[in-house]
Amino acid sequence: MDNSKDDLGERIFRRALERRDDFKQFIDKLTKKQRYENSSYLKQFLLGVVDNLTDIDEINRLAEDFGCNHVQFRANGFKPDFFACTADAVTTECTFLDQAAHPTSETAAAWSLLTSHVFSAVRDGYYAELRRQRKSSNAFRARVSVDVVSTGTDDGTSLSSATRRSLPTTSTFQLIQT
């Protein structure tokens, strides 16, 4: 990362744009200021990850925060699938940063391993924030929910126990775990 230039985030975005038309459409919907902020945020995020390589908890926190930040862009067409193409672009660009100081295959494998972990946590942060926002918006809605359990059919006859679905037993779960 010492070899990175100021435009690292932009270069990663450009590489991701080449791979997915829908990502390009998303980026095109952003203002110039938002594009700059996102590319700068991406670079700062990556520098934070590299600075904390020995602290997995901090890496996960940074990654979850990064993912959480992207929920706001759903209205612009952001999809969580874009994290995968971004991760691929990060791997490629950061492999180039090594400038062949190490065997390319080793550098690419190391970055691929790191980005797969990091962007998994990014997605976790994205979905956690999405759930939090949905939960808080649902808290303001007064909805009455009634659960009805029926063992009969529409015509009033009873279902036999043989035709009802049975729940998995404890032994089923033990079988799955072994």
Contacts in CASP RR format, 6 or more apart in sequence:
PFRMAT RR
TARGET T0000
AUTHOR 0000-0000-0000
METHOD contacts of the structure
MODEL  1
MDNSKDDLGERIFRRALERRDDFKQFIDKLTKKQRYENSSYLKQFLLGVV
DNLTDIDEINRLAEDFGCNHVQFRANGFKPDFFACTADAVTTECTFLDQA
AHPTSETAAAWSLLTSHVFSAVRDGYYAELRRQRKSSNAFRARVSVDVVS
TGTDDGTSLSSATRRSLPTTSTFQLIQT
1 46 0 8 1.000
1 47 0 8 1.000
1 50 0 8 1.000
1 94 0 8 1.000
1 97 0 8 1.000
3 97 0 8 1.000
3 98 0 8 1.000
3 99 0 8 1.000
4 43 0 8 1.000
4 47 0 8 1.000
4 97 0 8 1.000
5 11 0 8 1.000
6 43 0 8 1.000
7 39 0 8 1.000
8 42 0 8 1.000
8 43 0 8 1.000
8 46 0 8 1.000
8 93 0 8 1.000
8 97 0 8 1.000
9 39 0 8 1.000
9 40 0 8 1.000
9 42 0 8 1.000
9 43 0 8 1.000
9 46 0 8 1.000
10 39 0 8 1.000
11 93 0 8 1.000
12 39 0 8 1.000
12 42 0 8 1.000
12 86 0 8 1.000
12 89 0 8 1.000
12 90 0 8 1.000
12 93 0 8 1.000
13 27 0 8 1.000
13 35 0 8 1.000
13 38 0 8 1.000
13 39 0 8 1.000
13 42 0 8 1.000
13 86 0 8 1.000
13 89 0 8 1.000
15 89 0 8 1.000
15 92 0 8 1.000
15 93 0 8 1.000
16 23 0 8 1.000
16 82 0 8 1.000
16 85 0 8 1.000
16 86 0 8 1.000
16 88 0 8 1.000
16 89 0 8 1.000
17 23 0 8 1.000
17 24 0 8 1.000
17 27 0 8 1.000
19 85 0 8 1.000
19 88 0 8 1.000
19 89 0 8 1.000
20 82 0 8 1.000
20 85 0 8 1.000
22 79 0 8 1.000
22 82 0 8 1.000
23 82 0 8 1.000
23 85 0 8 1.000
25 77 0 8 1.000
26 73 0 8 1.000
26 76 0 8 1.000
26 77 0 8 1.000
26 78 0 8 1.000
26 79 0 8 1.000
26 82 0 8 1.000
27 35 0 8 1.000
29 76 0 8 1.000
29 77 0 8 1.000
30 38 0 8 1.000
30 73 0 8 1.000
30 76 0 8 1.000
41 66 0 8 1.000
41 69 0 8 1.000
42 86 0 8 1.000
45 62 0 8 1.000
45 63 0 8 1.000
45 66 0 8 1.000
46 90 0 8 1.000
46 94 0 8 1.000
48 62 0 8 1.000
49 59 0 8 1.000
49 62 0 8 1.000
49 63 0 8 1.000
49 114 0 8 1.000
49 118 0 8 1.000
52 58 0 8 1.000
52 59 0 8 1.000
52 62 0 8 1.000
53 59 0 8 1.000
59 117 0 8 1.000
59 118 0 8 1.000
59 121 0 8 1.000
60 121 0 8 1.000
63 118 0 8 1.000
63 119 0 8 1.000
63 121 0 8 1.000
63 122 0 8 1.000
63 124 0 8 1.000
63 125 0 8 1.000
64 121 0 8 1.000
64 122 0 8 1.000
64 124 0 8 1.000
64 125 0 8 1.000
64 128 0 8 1.000
65 125 0 8 1.000
66 122 0 8 1.000
66 125 0 8 1.000
67 83 0 8 1.000
67 122 0 8 1.000
67 123 0 8 1.000
67 125 0 8 1.000
67 126 0 8 1.000
67 129 0 8 1.000
68 125 0 8 1.000
68 126 0 8 1.000
68 128 0 8 1.000
68 129 0 8 1.000
70 78 0 8 1.000
70 80 0 8 1.000
70 83 0 8 1.000
70 126 0 8 1.000
71 126 0 8 1.000
71 129 0 8 1.000
71 130 0 8 1.000
71 133 0 8 1.000
80 123 0 8 1.000
80 126 0 8 1.000
80 127 0 8 1.000
83 119 0 8 1.000
83 122 0 8 1.000
83 123 0 8 1.000
83 126 0 8 1.000
84 119 0 8 1.000
86 119 0 8 1.000
87 115 0 8 1.000
87 116 0 8 1.000
87 118 0 8 1.000
87 119 0 8 1.000
88 115 0 8 1.000
90 111 0 8 1.000
90 115 0 8 1.000
90 119 0 8 1.000
91 108 0 8 1.000
91 111 0 8 1.000
91 112 0 8 1.000
91 115 0 8 1.000
94 111 0 8 1.000
94 115 0 8 1.000
95 104 0 8 1.000
95 107 0 8 1.000
95 108 0 8 1.000
95 111 0 8 1.000
98 104 0 8 1.000
98 107 0 8 1.000
151 158 0 8 1.000
151 159 0 8 1.000
151 164 0 8 1.000
152 158 0 8 1.000
152 159 0 8 1.000
153 159 0 8 1.000
END
